[in-house]
Amino acid sequence: MTEKKTDFSNLFQRIDLILDNQDRIETLFNSFVQKDTTQSNKNDILQIDAVSTLIGRSKNTIYKLVEQRKIPHFKKGKRLYFFEYEILEWIKSGKRKTNYDVSNFAIENIYGRNKFTS
């Protein structure tokens, strides 16, 4: 890979190139990571061991989340059940904005448009 010298005359072009590359990488990454819930069975039922593995938390943590009613679940007798799509949606609902998203939001509100993409 050859390095191009970046000076102030082409700085904004390089930033645009980096942002375009980032968008392509994010799109590609999302296509691999996101599971299309319309194609999967929305009635896939998980038990606590599977949820623990899915979200990478201990069973004790899952029990605490259930007790605090912070995670979607069903209880039948003494058994806990979870719908896989609800757990995935619950995870997505906790998404935090990246610095890039926050910067774009601020610029849109200050300038009334997205400065990076226009």
Backbone as CSV, one residue per row, in Angstrom:
resi,resn,N_x,N_y,N_z,CA_x,CA_y,CA_z,C_x,C_y,C_z
1,MET,0.849,-1.169,0.000,0.000,0.000,0.000,0.892,1.228,0.000
2,THR,0.666,2.123,-0.921,1.490,3.317,-1.014,0.871,4.419,-0.181
3,GLU,1.746,5.171,0.444,1.262,6.281,1.254,1.287,7.548,0.429
4,LYS,0.216,8.284,0.488,0.167,9.577,-0.173,0.358,10.637,0.890
5,LYS,1.155,11.614,0.570,1.369,12.693,1.506,0.103,13.548,1.564
6,THR,-0.369,13.789,2.767,-1.567,14.578,2.955,-1.161,15.956,3.449
7,ASP,-1.560,16.969,2.737,-1.346,18.325,3.199,-2.712,19.001,3.307
8,PHE,-2.718,20.245,3.687,-3.986,20.923,3.917,-4.798,21.117,2.643
9,SER,-4.146,21.103,1.492,-4.881,21.324,0.251,-5.827,20.163,-0.075
10,ASN,-5.484,18.958,0.348,-6.361,17.825,0.053,-6.901,17.163,1.321
11,LEU,-6.815,17.850,2.428,-7.260,17.288,3.706,-8.745,16.918,3.675
12,PHE,-9.589,17.799,3.168,-11.029,17.522,3.165,-11.384,16.395,2.197
13,GLN,-10.651,16.298,1.111,-10.862,15.173,0.188,-10.496,13.866,0.865
14,ARG,-9.417,13.859,1.607,-8.995,12.644,2.315,-10.008,12.272,3.401
15,ILE,-10.530,13.293,4.100,-11.550,13.024,5.118,-12.790,12.427,4.470
16,ASP,-13.220,12.982,3.340,-14.377,12.433,2.623,-14.123,10.990,2.205
17,LEU,-12.917,10.705,1.732,-12.559,9.344,1.334,-12.612,8.396,2.522
18,ILE,-12.088,8.840,3.652,-12.111,8.019,4.869,-13.546,7.746,5.301
19,LEU,-14.395,8.775,5.269,-15.791,8.603,5.673,-16.545,7.688,4.714
20,ASP,-16.255,7.803,3.416,-16.875,6.898,2.443,-16.454,5.457,2.707
21,ASN,-15.175,5.265,2.980,-14.678,3.922,3.285,-15.312,3.385,4.559
22,GLN,-15.471,4.250,5.551,-16.101,3.836,6.796,-17.544,3.393,6.548
23,ASP,-18.268,4.154,5.725,-19.654,3.785,5.405,-19.715,2.425,4.720
24,ARG,-18.803,2.178,3.784,-18.780,0.888,3.093,-18.459,-0.248,4.064
25,ILE,-17.512,0.001,4.965,-17.150,-1.029,5.950,-18.331,-1.307,6.868
26,GLU,-19.005,-0.250,7.342,-20.163,-0.433,8.214,-21.273,-1.211,7.508
27,THR,-21.517,-0.888,6.254,-22.544,-1.598,5.489,-22.201,-3.068,5.347
28,LEU,-20.958,-3.340,5.009,-20.511,-4.720,4.872,-20.594,-5.460,6.201
29,PHE,-20.151,-4.816,7.262,-20.194,-5.418,8.595,-21.632,-5.726,8.993
30,ASN,-22.522,-4.756,8.790,-23.923,-4.957,9.162,-24.573,-6.084,8.373
31,SER,-24.158,-6.262,7.125,-24.736,-7.346,6.334,-24.334,-8.707,6.889
32,PHE,-23.167,-8.784,7.512,-22.737,-10.038,8.127,-23.338,-10.238,9.507
33,VAL,-23.466,-9.160,10.270,-23.870,-9.261,11.665,-25.371,-9.343,11.847
34,GLN,-26.098,-8.513,11.121,-27.539,-8.442,11.338,-28.234,-9.711,10.880
35,LYS,-29.077,-10.198,11.732,-29.879,-11.360,11.393,-31.259,-10.852,11.008
36,ASP,-31.702,-11.214,9.830,-32.989,-10.763,9.333,-34.091,-11.517,10.066
37,THR,-34.774,-10.814,10.969,-35.797,-11.476,11.779,-37.017,-11.873,10.951
38,THR,-37.164,-11.298,9.766,-38.308,-11.698,8.948,-38.097,-13.084,8.358
39,GLN,-36.828,-13.492,8.180,-36.557,-14.814,7.641,-36.455,-15.865,8.741
40,SER,-36.076,-15.448,9.944,-35.968,-16.424,11.023,-37.342,-16.637,11.644
41,ASN,-37.444,-17.680,12.386,-38.699,-17.994,13.054,-38.846,-17.079,14.259
42,LYS,-39.837,-16.199,14.238,-40.012,-15.250,15.334,-40.442,-15.935,16.626
43,ASN,-40.795,-17.200,16.546,-41.232,-17.908,17.736,-40.153,-18.800,18.327
44,ASP,-38.878,-18.579,17.940,-37.797,-19.359,18.535,-37.724,-19.032,20.025
45,ILE,-37.915,-20.057,20.835,-37.932,-19.871,22.287,-36.591,-20.320,22.847
46,LEU,-36.026,-19.465,23.691,-34.749,-19.764,24.326,-34.950,-19.922,25.822
47,GLN,-34.103,-20.751,26.407,-34.068,-20.834,27.854,-32.852,-20.058,28.340
48,ILE,-32.694,-19.980,29.626,-31.704,-19.081,30.207,-30.268,-19.396,29.769
49,ASP,-29.940,-20.671,29.587,-28.582,-21.021,29.136,-28.293,-20.428,27.754
50,ALA,-29.260,-20.518,26.857,-29.083,-19.994,25.506,-28.997,-18.472,25.511
51,VAL,-29.800,-17.821,26.345,-29.757,-16.361,26.440,-28.415,-15.924,27.017
52,SER,-27.938,-16.655,28.004,-26.638,-16.362,28.595,-25.536,-16.416,27.542
53,THR,-25.578,-17.427,26.717,-24.599,-17.565,25.641,-24.781,-16.478,24.583
54,LEU,-26.032,-16.196,24.224,-26.332,-15.218,23.186,-25.811,-13.828,23.534
55,ILE,-26.024,-13.399,24.770,-25.619,-12.038,25.128,-24.298,-11.989,25.887
56,GLY,-23.717,-13.140,26.162,-22.406,-13.167,26.794,-22.407,-12.723,28.245
57,ARG,-23.467,-13.030,28.943,-23.577,-12.690,30.369,-23.840,-13.968,31.160
58,SER,-23.520,-13.923,32.433,-23.730,-15.102,33.277,-25.223,-15.309,33.529
59,LYS,-25.560,-16.524,33.929,-26.953,-16.819,34.261,-27.423,-15.956,35.427
60,ASN,-26.533,-15.717,36.395,-26.906,-14.863,37.534,-27.281,-13.456,37.068
61,THR,-26.541,-12.931,36.100,-26.858,-11.611,35.551,-28.219,-11.626,34.867
62,ILE,-28.500,-12.698,34.127,-29.804,-12.814,33.460,-30.919,-12.839,34.502
63,TYR,-30.717,-13.619,35.571,-31.726,-13.673,36.641,-31.948,-12.284,37.251
64,LYS,-30.884,-11.525,37.443,-31.019,-10.170,37.997,-31.782,-9.265,37.041
65,LEU,-31.487,-9.367,35.743,-32.206,-8.570,34.753,-33.693,-8.929,34.724
66,VAL,-33.991,-10.208,34.885,-35.391,-10.653,34.934,-36.062,-10.090,36.181
67,GLU,-35.377,-10.208,37.312,-35.937,-9.713,38.574,-36.217,-8.212,38.505
68,GLN,-35.343,-7.472,37.835,-35.510,-6.023,37.699,-36.426,-5.655,36.527
69,ARG,-36.934,-6.683,35.819,-37.802,-6.507,34.651,-37.136,-5.636,33.577
70,LYS,-35.852,-5.863,33.357,-35.095,-5.112,32.363,-34.894,-5.883,31.070
71,ILE,-35.246,-7.155,31.064,-35.074,-7.988,29.874,-36.415,-8.656,29.575
72,PRO,-36.826,-8.696,28.310,-38.120,-9.325,27.983,-38.071,-10.832,28.237
73,HIS,-39.081,-11.333,28.921,-39.100,-12.751,29.278,-40.528,-13.202,29.564
74,PHE,-40.670,-14.515,29.667,-41.933,-15.133,30.070,-41.607,-16.132,31.163
75,LYS,-42.544,-16.296,32.067,-42.336,-17.255,33.137,-43.533,-18.198,33.171
76,LYS,-43.246,-19.475,33.113,-44.279,-20.504,33.203,-43.866,-21.414,34.344
77,GLY,-44.592,-21.324,35.443,-44.170,-22.060,36.629,-42.868,-21.462,37.142
78,LYS,-41.871,-22.310,37.291,-40.567,-21.830,37.747,-39.572,-21.674,36.604
79,ARG,-40.035,-21.880,35.365,-39.146,-21.821,34.203,-39.243,-20.467,33.509
80,LEU,-38.087,-19.983,33.050,-38.024,-18.737,32.285,-37.869,-19.054,30.803
81,TYR,-38.565,-18.295,29.986,-38.476,-18.447,28.534,-38.280,-17.076,27.902
82,PHE,-37.608,-17.072,26.775,-37.300,-15.843,26.065,-37.508,-16.077,24.572
83,PHE,-38.059,-15.081,23.876,-38.115,-15.143,22.427,-36.812,-14.548,21.899
84,GLU,-36.180,-15.264,20.987,-34.884,-14.821,20.469,-34.971,-13.435,19.841
85,TYR,-35.994,-13.196,19.025,-36.096,-11.896,18.360,-36.277,-10.773,19.373
86,GLU,-36.970,-11.032,20.494,-37.143,-10.004,21.522,-35.819,-9.676,22.204
87,ILE,-35.000,-10.698,22.420,-33.687,-10.473,23.028,-32.814,-9.661,22.082
88,LEU,-32.832,-9.998,20.794,-32.041,-9.240,19.815,-32.529,-7.793,19.715
89,GLU,-33.836,-7.579,19.733,-34.379,-6.219,19.706,-34.015,-5.469,20.989
90,TRP,-34.023,-6.167,22.112,-33.650,-5.560,23.392,-32.197,-5.095,23.340
91,ILE,-31.333,-5.914,22.766,-29.926,-5.538,22.631,-29.809,-4.308,21.736
92,LYS,-30.517,-4.320,20.595,-30.451,-3.186,19.659,-30.967,-1.903,20.292
93,SER,-31.940,-2.014,21.178,-32.522,-0.816,21.786,-31.524,-0.090,22.685
94,GLY,-30.475,-0.763,23.092,-29.468,-0.146,23.954,-28.305,0.448,23.196
95,LYS,-28.448,0.541,21.873,-27.345,1.050,21.052,-27.028,2.488,21.432
96,ARG,-25.746,2.743,21.585,-25.295,4.099,21.872,-24.728,4.703,20.610
97,LYS,-24.901,5.988,20.468,-24.406,6.662,19.280,-22.878,6.762,19.321
98,THR,-22.271,6.651,18.139,-20.827,6.813,18.027,-20.493,8.304,18.042
99,ASN,-19.213,8.612,18.224,-18.789,10.017,18.175,-19.142,10.635,16.828
100,TYR,-19.024,9.837,15.771,-19.368,10.300,14.427,-20.850,10.670,14.359
101,ASP,-21.721,9.817,14.911,-23.157,10.093,14.911,-23.477,11.361,15.699
102,VAL,-22.824,11.521,16.846,-23.058,12.698,17.685,-22.589,13.957,16.964
103,SER,-21.413,13.878,16.321,-20.892,15.029,15.571,-21.836,15.408,14.442
104,ASN,-22.300,14.422,13.689,-23.241,14.697,12.601,-24.531,15.322,13.122
105,PHE,-25.026,14.809,14.237,-26.243,15.359,14.830,-26.033,16.826,15.208
106,ALA,-24.886,17.115,15.822,-24.593,18.495,16.216,-24.478,19.399,14.994
107,ILE,-23.774,18.933,13.974,-23.599,19.742,12.763,-24.933,19.971,12.074
108,GLU,-25.780,18.932,12.005,-27.092,19.083,11.388,-27.931,20.120,12.127
109,ASN,-27.816,20.138,13.454,-28.606,21.088,14.228,-28.016,22.496,14.196
110,ILE,-26.714,22.599,14.005,-26.093,23.920,13.930,-26.254,24.508,12.539
111,TYR,-25.928,23.712,11.514,-25.934,24.194,10.145,-27.203,23.847,9.382
112,GLY,-28.023,22.995,9.936,-29.259,22.612,9.272,-29.068,21.552,8.202
113,ARG,-27.876,20.950,8.125,-27.621,19.885,7.155,-26.425,19.094,7.625
114,ASN,-26.171,17.997,6.953,-25.033,17.145,7.264,-23.824,17.661,6.497
115,LYS,-22.892,18.309,7.163,-21.754,18.929,6.511,-20.823,17.908,5.877
116,PHE,-20.713,16.717,6.493,-19.771,15.714,6.005,-20.226,15.065,4.712
117,THR,-21.521,14.940,4.505,-21.992,14.214,3.321,-22.500,15.142,2.229
118,SER,-22.511,16.446,2.449,-23.000,17.319,1.380,-21.868,18.024,0.681
